[in-house]
Amino acid sequence: MTIFYHPRFQKSFKDLPFDVRQKAERKESIFRANPKDGRLKTHKLHGELRDFWSFSVDVKYRIIFEFDGDDITFLDIGDHDIYN
C-alpha cells in the first residue's frame, strides 16, 4: 500500500497544532498496518462524500481518504468542518 498526500491535506496538516500532528502521525502508523483497525474507527462516508472514507485521529479530528486499488490518498484532515 502506498499513501499519497493531496495538497489540501498537506496544507491542513501543516496548520494543525503540534500535538494533533503528532497524534495524526501515530494514527497513520496504525493505519499503515491495518486501515480498518478498530482504534481508528474507520468508516465509509455518505451523501456527497460517499466515495470516500474517514478515520479518527482523536475525538475532534478526522482524516478523509480514498482507496484507489492498492493506493490510498489522504485528502484532508481537520475537525467535522472538513465534511462540508
C-alpha positions, 0 to 999 in steps of 0.5 A: 500500500502506498499513501499519497498526500493531496495538497489540501491535506498537506496544507491542513496538516501543516496548520494543525497544532503540534500535538494533533500532528503528532497524534495524526502521525501515530494514527497513520502508523496504525493505519499503515498496518491495518486501515480498518483497525478498530482504534481508528474507527474507520468508516465509509462516508455518505451523501456527497462524500460517499466515495470516500472514507474517514478515520479518527485521529482523536475525538475532534479530528478526522482524516478523509481518504480514498482507496484507489486499488492498492493506493490510498490518498489522504485528502484532508484532515481537520475537525467535522468542518472538513465534511462540508 
